[in-house]
């Protein structure tokens, strides 16, 4: 039984970099559900790597920081596939070279580049694919679980993701004037991915987050992918302009008694 109704649906997946990518897990699940997966990756090198994974589906190259490449991708996909039923935007970028730089010392060009790639690219994609998305298509973006926690090592990506979350709402509203296309986000807590390894001090944060989950076990990338695939399916037709948090209950467990005991004991 095709419970999710994804069989033969055409889904465009942005953001696969390697086998640890959330987008990679999403693509595999979609293929297993019978969907026709279309991949868009940043470079030809990544395309070759993805081809070596032997995943079914078409693969295109598009650097979303280049407006012309997004426009060209939309043209190619329209010619090759006519229409698509959904899009996953799993793209983010930030410079973490200067680990000692305080938030107020952020370089303007770095912040604006991050906004462009991590947030505006979704708006640009929504614009260029306006005539390609089917009437009841679904668009999902990858966000983060908590925007109000000022994790110093995460830096300006939190404000950037806040912009992405807001853009989701405005895209859903603006698209509603001519379609039933849905825009939603999945807010994932800390994961073990290659992208996260570039964040200063990430491993310590990841281990701490693991202790804070209600089940005392790390969130798995496949669990985030499961939620994304659900939102891409018709089973989520009543969900629009929302962010679903996937964090194993971490957001309500900051006063875990065992962690409090350990923290007070270490201060003695």
C-alpha positions, 0 to 999 in steps of 0.5 A: 500500500502506497500510504504516502501517495508518493509513487510516480511523484517528481520531487526535486532535492537540493543539497546532497553533498555526501552519504551523511547529508539529510538530502541523501537520506530523503532521496533514498526514502523517496525512491523507496516510496516510488517517487521519481527523484531529481537531484540538484547539486552544487558542483560537477564533482559532487555530481560524479560522487552522487552518480557513484552512489547508484541512486536512481534519478536525474542529477543536475548541477546548480550553484544557488548563489548564482541567479542565472544557474537557478534560472537555467536549472528551472528551464532544464527541468521544465524541458525534461520533466514538465512539472514537479510535485515537490522541492526539498531545500536542504542548503546552508552556508556560513564562514567559520574560519575565524573561530574567535570572532564575536557575533558583533564582529561579523563581516557584512559580506559573510553575513550577506553571502550566508543569507543569499545561499541559505535563505534567499535561494529558496525565494529565488527557487520558488520564483523560477519554479512558479510555473513548474510546481504542480497546483498542490505541490509541497516545498520543504526547507531544512531549518533548526529546532531552536532560534532563541538560544544564542549558541556562540559557536553557531554564530550568525546562522541562527539569525539566517535560519530565522530569516528562512523560517519567516520566508517560509510563511511569506512564500506560503501566503504569496503562493496561495493567491494562485495555487495550493502549493504548501511551504513548510520547514523541518527544524532539526536539532543537532545531527552528525553530518559532514556540514556540522563538522565545520562548526567550531566546538560542534562535537561538544554541543552534539554530545551535550544535546544527546544527553538532553534528549528525553530518550538519552540517545542522539537524533538520527538523520533518518528521523529528520528525513522521515519528517521531510518525506511526510511533509512532501507527501499528500498526507500532510496536505493540511500543513502549511506555513509551519515548522515541525520540530524534530529534536527527541524532546530536547527543547523541554528538557533543559533542566534534566535532573541528572545534568543539573547534578553533574553540573553542580558537582563539577563546580564543587 
